[in-house]
Amino acid sequence: MKADEIRGLGNEELRKQLEEARRELFNLRFRLSTRQLVNHREVCRVRKNIARILTVMRERELAGG
C-alpha cells in the first residue's frame, strides 16, 4: 500500500490496517522460523507497510495538536 493510499483512509481504518499488518507480521515470522515461508521478502514488505501506517498516524497527531 502506498503512502497516498494510506493517507486517504480514516483514523479507524488506519487502526484496523495496523492491527491486520501486525498480525500478518507475526504469522510471517512464525512461518519463517519454521521454514515454511517461501518468499522471505514478505517480512520486509509488511514491516515497511507498518512503518508507513505509523508515520501517517503520527502526522495526523501532530497536525491536530
N, CA, C and O atoms as a Tinker XYZ file with bonds, in Angstrom:
   260  protein
     1  N      0.842000   -1.169000    0.000000    73     2
     2  CA     0.000000    0.000000    0.000000    64     1     3
     3  C      0.894000    1.240000    0.000000    63     2     4     5
     4  O      1.839000    1.326000    0.784000    81     3
     5  N      0.604000    2.172000   -0.851000    73     3     6
     6  CA     1.383000    3.399000   -0.969000    64     5     7
     7  C      0.962000    4.399000    0.110000    63     6     8     9
     8  O     -0.121000    4.296000    0.686000    81     7
     9  N      1.834000    5.359000    0.367000    73     7    10
    10  CA     1.560000    6.354000    1.398000    64     9    11
    11  C      0.331000    7.188000    1.044000    63    10    12    13
    12  O     -0.448000    7.542000    1.928000    81    11
    13  N      0.149000    7.507000   -0.234000    73    11    14
    14  CA    -1.023000    8.279000   -0.639000    64    13    15
    15  C     -2.318000    7.522000   -0.372000    63    14    16    17
    16  O     -3.320000    8.108000    0.037000    81    15
    17  N     -2.286000    6.220000   -0.609000    73    15    18
    18  CA    -3.464000    5.401000   -0.339000    64    17    19
    19  C     -3.747000    5.349000    1.157000    63    18    20    21
    20  O     -4.904000    5.368000    1.577000    81    19
    21  N     -2.700000    5.283000    1.948000    73    19    22
    22  CA    -2.859000    5.231000    3.403000    64    21    23
    23  C     -3.418000    6.547000    3.922000    63    22    24    25
    24  O     -4.265000    6.556000    4.815000    81    23
    25  N     -2.946000    7.668000    3.361000    73    23    26
    26  CA    -3.446000    8.979000    3.798000    64    25    27
    27  C     -4.933000    9.146000    3.490000    63    26    28    29
    28  O     -5.614000    9.923000    4.160000    81    27
    29  N     -5.438000    8.441000    2.503000    73    27    30
    30  CA    -6.847000    8.531000    2.147000    64    29    31
    31  C     -7.769000    7.787000    3.096000    63    30    32    33
    32  O     -8.986000    7.958000    3.034000    81    31
    33  N     -7.212000    6.969000    3.968000    73    31    34
    34  CA    -8.018000    6.194000    4.908000    64    33    35
    35  C     -8.369000    7.028000    6.133000    63    34    36    37
    36  O     -7.661000    7.974000    6.477000    81    35
    37  N     -9.465000    6.668000    6.783000    73    35    38
    38  CA    -9.850000    7.320000    8.029000    64    37    39
    39  C     -9.052000    6.772000    9.202000    63    38    40    41
    40  O     -8.336000    5.780000    9.063000    81    39
    41  N     -9.173000    7.409000   10.343000    73    39    42
    42  CA    -8.410000    7.003000   11.527000    64    41    43
    43  C     -8.750000    5.584000   11.970000    63    42    44    45
    44  O     -7.858000    4.811000   12.319000    81    43
    45  N    -10.026000    5.243000   11.958000    73    43    46
    46  CA   -10.437000    3.906000   12.392000    64    45    47
    47  C     -9.927000    2.842000   11.419000    63    46    48    49
    48  O     -9.500000    1.764000   11.831000    81    47
    49  N     -9.978000    3.161000   10.124000    73    47    50
    50  CA    -9.460000    2.231000    9.131000    64    49    51
    51  C     -7.958000    2.052000    9.275000    63    50    52    53
    52  O     -7.436000    0.958000    9.063000    81    51
    53  N     -7.261000    3.129000    9.636000    73    51    54
    54  CA    -5.810000    3.037000    9.852000    64    53    55
    55  C     -5.501000    2.096000   11.002000    63    54    56    57
    56  O     -4.598000    1.265000   10.907000    81    55
    57  N     -6.246000    2.226000   12.083000    73    55    58
    58  CA    -6.029000    1.340000   13.225000    64    57    59
    59  C     -6.293000   -0.117000   12.847000    63    58    60    61
    60  O     -5.571000   -1.019000   13.274000    81    59
    61  N     -7.328000   -0.335000   12.048000    73    59    62
    62  CA    -7.653000   -1.688000   11.615000    64    61    63
    63  C     -6.544000   -2.242000   10.711000    63    62    64    65
    64  O     -6.140000   -3.395000   10.860000    81    63
    65  N     -6.060000   -1.429000    9.786000    73    63    66
    66  CA    -4.980000   -1.848000    8.886000    64    65    67
    67  C     -3.708000   -2.160000    9.679000    63    66    68    69
    68  O     -3.002000   -3.122000    9.377000    81    67
    69  N     -3.423000   -1.341000   10.696000    73    67    70
    70  CA    -2.244000   -1.558000   11.533000    64    69    71
    71  C     -2.347000   -2.876000   12.287000    63    70    72    73
    72  O     -1.377000   -3.628000   12.372000    81    71
    73  N     -3.515000   -3.150000   12.829000    73    71    74
    74  CA    -3.725000   -4.404000   13.551000    64    73    75
    75  C     -3.558000   -5.609000   12.624000    63    74    76    77
    76  O     -2.924000   -6.599000   12.989000    81    75
    77  N     -4.126000   -5.517000   11.433000    73    75    78
    78  CA    -4.006000   -6.608000   10.469000    64    77    79
    79  C     -2.558000   -6.807000   10.035000    63    78    80    81
    80  O     -2.101000   -7.942000    9.900000    81    79
    81  N     -1.838000   -5.714000    9.817000    73    79    82
    82  CA    -0.444000   -5.809000    9.386000    64    81    83
    83  C      0.422000   -6.425000   10.485000    63    82    84    85
    84  O      1.309000   -7.229000   10.197000    81    83
    85  N      0.173000   -6.058000   11.725000    73    83    86
    86  CA     0.949000   -6.641000   12.822000    64    85    87
    87  C      0.649000   -8.126000   12.982000    63    86    88    89
    88  O      1.545000   -8.914000   13.284000    81    87
    89  N     -0.605000   -8.506000   12.781000    73    87    90
    90  CA    -0.968000   -9.917000   12.846000    64    89    91
    91  C     -0.291000  -10.685000   11.707000    63    90    92    93
    92  O      0.199000  -11.797000   11.900000    81    91
    93  N     -0.273000  -10.074000   10.517000    73    91    94
    94  CA     0.379000  -10.712000    9.369000    64    93    95
    95  C      1.879000  -10.861000    9.606000    63    94    96    97
    96  O      2.465000  -11.886000    9.257000    81    95
    97  N      2.500000   -9.840000   10.199000    73    95    98
    98  CA     3.924000   -9.912000   10.500000    64    97    99
    99  C      4.214000  -11.036000   11.487000    63    98   100   101
   100  O      5.198000  -11.760000   11.332000    81    99
   101  N      3.370000  -11.185000   12.490000    73    99   102
   102  CA     3.547000  -12.273000   13.444000    64   101   103
   103  C      3.498000  -13.623000   12.738000    63   102   104   105
   104  O      4.340000  -14.490000   12.972000    81   103
   105  N      2.501000  -13.788000   11.874000    73   103   106
   106  CA     2.355000  -15.051000   11.150000    64   105   107
   107  C      3.540000  -15.303000   10.227000    63   106   108   109
   108  O      4.013000  -16.434000   10.115000    81   107
   109  N      4.021000  -14.253000    9.564000    73   107   110
   110  CA     5.171000  -14.412000    8.676000    64   109   111
   111  C      6.419000  -14.803000    9.455000    63   110   112   113
   112  O      7.187000  -15.659000    9.015000    81   111
   113  N      6.620000  -14.184000   10.598000    73   111   114
   114  CA     7.786000  -14.533000   11.414000    64   113   115
   115  C      7.699000  -15.977000   11.903000    63   114   116   117
   116  O      8.701000  -16.691000   11.953000    81   115
   117  N      6.511000  -16.383000   12.256000    73   115   118
   118  CA     6.319000  -17.765000   12.696000    64   117   119
   119  C      6.635000  -18.732000   11.560000    63   118   120   121
   120  O      7.343000  -19.719000   11.762000    81   119
   121  N      6.114000  -18.452000   10.369000    73   119   122
   122  CA     6.384000  -19.300000    9.212000    64   121   123
   123  C      7.857000  -19.265000    8.829000    63   122   124   125
   124  O      8.400000  -20.270000    8.371000    81   123
   125  N      8.511000  -18.114000    9.012000    73   123   126
   126  CA     9.940000  -18.014000    8.701000    64   125   127
   127  C     10.757000  -18.893000    9.643000    63   126   128   129
   128  O     11.703000  -19.557000    9.220000    81   127
   129  N     10.392000  -18.891000   10.909000    73   127   130
   130  CA    11.152000  -19.680000   11.878000    64   129   131
   131  C     10.937000  -21.181000   11.698000    63   130   132   133
   132  O     11.806000  -21.980000   12.049000    81   131
   133  N      9.790000  -21.564000   11.157000    73   131   134
   134  CA     9.537000  -22.984000   10.921000    64   133   135
   135  C      9.893000  -23.395000    9.491000    63   134   136   137
   136  O      9.597000  -24.511000    9.065000    81   135
   137  N     10.525000  -22.489000    8.764000    73   135   138
   138  CA    10.995000  -22.717000    7.379000    64   137   139
   139  C      9.865000  -23.077000    6.420000    63   138   140   141
   140  O     10.051000  -23.887000    5.512000    81   139
   141  N      8.700000  -22.479000    6.622000    73   139   142
   142  CA     7.576000  -22.688000    5.723000    64   141   143
   143  C      7.351000  -21.494000    4.803000    63   142   144   145
   144  O      6.514000  -21.548000    3.902000    81   143
   145  N      8.093000  -20.425000    5.029000    73   143   146
   146  CA     7.919000  -19.206000    4.241000    64   145   147
   147  C      8.720000  -19.313000    2.957000    63   146   148   149
   148  O      9.926000  -19.556000    2.984000    81   147
   149  N      8.040000  -19.131000    1.829000    73   147   150
   150  CA     8.691000  -19.248000    0.527000    64   149   151
   151  C      9.434000  -17.964000    0.182000    63   150   152   153
   152  O     10.599000  -18.006000   -0.212000    81   151
   153  N      8.764000  -16.825000    0.328000    73   151   154
   154  CA     9.350000  -15.544000   -0.037000    64   153   155
   155  C      9.672000  -14.749000    1.227000    63   154   156   157
   156  O      8.765000  -14.185000    1.839000    81   155
   157  N     10.918000  -14.694000    1.625000    73   155   158
   158  CA    11.308000  -14.010000    2.858000    64   157   159
   159  C     11.194000  -12.493000    2.745000    63   158   160   161
   160  O     11.236000  -11.803000    3.763000    81   159
   161  N     11.051000  -11.959000    1.534000    73   159   162
   162  CA    10.902000  -10.512000    1.350000    64   161   163
   163  C      9.545000  -10.007000    1.834000    63   162   164   165
   164  O      9.358000   -8.805000    2.020000    81   163
   165  N      8.606000  -10.915000    2.035000    73   163   166
   166  CA     7.295000  -10.520000    2.548000    64   165   167
   167  C      7.424000   -9.862000    3.923000    63   166   168   169
   168  O      6.675000   -8.939000    4.240000    81   167
   169  N      8.361000  -10.330000    4.730000    73   167   170
   170  CA     8.566000   -9.766000    6.068000    64   169   171
   171  C      8.942000   -8.290000    5.947000    63   170   172   173
   172  O      8.398000   -7.451000    6.664000    81   171
   173  N      9.857000   -7.974000    5.054000    73   171   174
   174  CA    10.284000   -6.588000    4.850000    64   173   175
   175  C      9.140000   -5.730000    4.331000    63   174   176   177
   176  O      8.977000   -4.582000    4.744000    81   175
   177  N      8.346000   -6.296000    3.420000    73   175   178
   178  CA     7.223000   -5.558000    2.850000    64   177   179
   179  C      6.214000   -5.176000    3.933000    63   178   180   181
   180  O      5.723000   -4.047000    3.964000    81   179
   181  N      5.913000   -6.117000    4.813000    73   179   182
   182  CA     4.935000   -5.859000    5.874000    64   181   183
   183  C      5.491000   -4.866000    6.891000    63   182   184   185
   184  O      4.762000   -4.003000    7.380000    81   183
   185  N      6.778000   -4.987000    7.210000    73   183   186
   186  CA     7.388000   -4.045000    8.155000    64   185   187
   187  C      7.349000   -2.614000    7.617000    63   186   188   189
   188  O      7.084000   -1.673000    8.365000    81   187
   189  N      7.613000   -2.457000    6.327000    73   187   190
   190  CA     7.555000   -1.122000    5.726000    64   189   191
   191  C      6.131000   -0.590000    5.710000    63   190   192   193
   192  O      5.905000    0.604000    5.907000    81   191
   193  N      5.178000   -1.472000    5.477000    73   191   194
   194  CA     3.783000   -1.053000    5.489000    64   193   195
   195  C      3.378000   -0.579000    6.886000    63   194   196   197
   196  O      2.672000    0.420000    7.021000    81   195
   197  N      3.814000   -1.280000    7.908000    73   195   198
   198  CA     3.536000   -0.865000    9.287000    64   197   199
   199  C      4.156000    0.503000    9.555000    63   198   200   201
   200  O      3.524000    1.361000   10.171000    81   199
   201  N      5.381000    0.708000    9.099000    73   199   202
   202  CA     6.057000    1.989000    9.298000    64   201   203
   203  C      5.306000    3.115000    8.588000    63   202   204   205
   204  O      5.187000    4.212000    9.133000    81   203
   205  N      4.804000    2.861000    7.395000    73   203   206
   206  CA     4.037000    3.877000    6.668000    64   205   207
   207  C      2.768000    4.249000    7.422000    63   206   208   209
   208  O      2.426000    5.426000    7.534000    81   207
   209  N      2.073000    3.239000    7.937000    73   207   210
   210  CA     0.833000    3.496000    8.677000    64   209   211
   211  C      1.127000    4.311000    9.930000    63   210   212   213
   212  O      0.425000    5.277000   10.230000    81   211
   213  N      2.161000    3.921000   10.657000    73   211   214
   214  CA     2.513000    4.651000   11.880000    64   213   215
   215  C      2.941000    6.083000   11.569000    63   214   216   217
   216  O      2.655000    6.994000   12.346000    81   215
   217  N      3.616000    6.290000   10.452000    73   215   218
   218  CA     4.036000    7.637000   10.060000    64   217   219
   219  C      2.836000    8.523000    9.777000    63   218   220   221
   220  O      2.792000    9.669000   10.223000    81   219
   221  N      1.862000    8.002000    9.039000    73   219   222
   222  CA     0.666000    8.781000    8.731000    64   221   223
   223  C     -0.116000    9.073000   10.008000    63   222   224   225
   224  O     -0.642000   10.173000   10.173000    81   223
   225  N     -0.196000    8.110000   10.901000    73   223   226
   226  CA    -0.898000    8.330000   12.166000    64   225   227
   227  C     -0.210000    9.424000   12.982000    63   226   228   229
   228  O     -0.874000   10.258000   13.598000    81   227
   229  N      1.117000    9.415000   12.982000    73   227   230
   230  CA     1.867000   10.435000   13.715000    64   229   231
   231  C      1.705000   11.811000   13.055000    63   230   232   233
   232  O      1.587000   12.816000   13.755000    81   231
   233  N      1.699000   11.866000   11.738000    73   231   234
   234  CA     1.482000   13.137000   11.031000    64   233   235
   235  C      0.143000   13.741000   11.435000    63   234   236   237
   236  O      0.040000   14.939000   11.697000    81   235
   237  N     -0.877000   12.896000   11.480000    73   235   238
   238  CA    -2.196000   13.394000   11.852000    64   237   239
   239  C     -2.234000   13.849000   13.307000    63   238   240   241
   240  O     -2.901000   14.827000   13.644000    81   239
   241  N     -1.520000   13.139000   14.153000    73   239   242
   242  CA    -1.472000   13.512000   15.573000    64   241   243
   243  C     -0.823000   14.891000   15.738000    63   242   244   245
   244  O     -1.307000   15.724000   16.503000    81   243
   245  N      0.264000   15.119000   15.021000    73   243   246
   246  CA     0.957000   16.402000   15.119000    64   245   247
   247  C      0.161000   17.522000   14.473000    63   246   248   249
   248  O      0.180000   18.651000   14.965000    81   247
   249  N     -0.530000   17.239000   13.395000    73   247   250
   250  CA    -1.328000   18.269000   12.712000    64   249   251
   251  C     -2.542000   18.669000   13.542000    63   250   252   253
   252  O     -2.973000   19.821000   13.501000    81   251
   253  N     -3.087000   17.726000   14.289000    73   251   254
   254  CA    -4.263000   18.007000   15.097000    64   253   255
   255  C     -3.938000   18.763000   16.378000    63   254   256   257
   256  O     -4.803000   19.422000   16.954000    81   255
   257  N     -2.687000   18.666000   16.821000    73   255   258
   258  CA    -2.302000   19.257000   18.099000    64   257   259
   259  C     -1.902000   20.650000   17.971000    63   258   260
   260  O     -1.550000   21.285000   18.965000    81   259
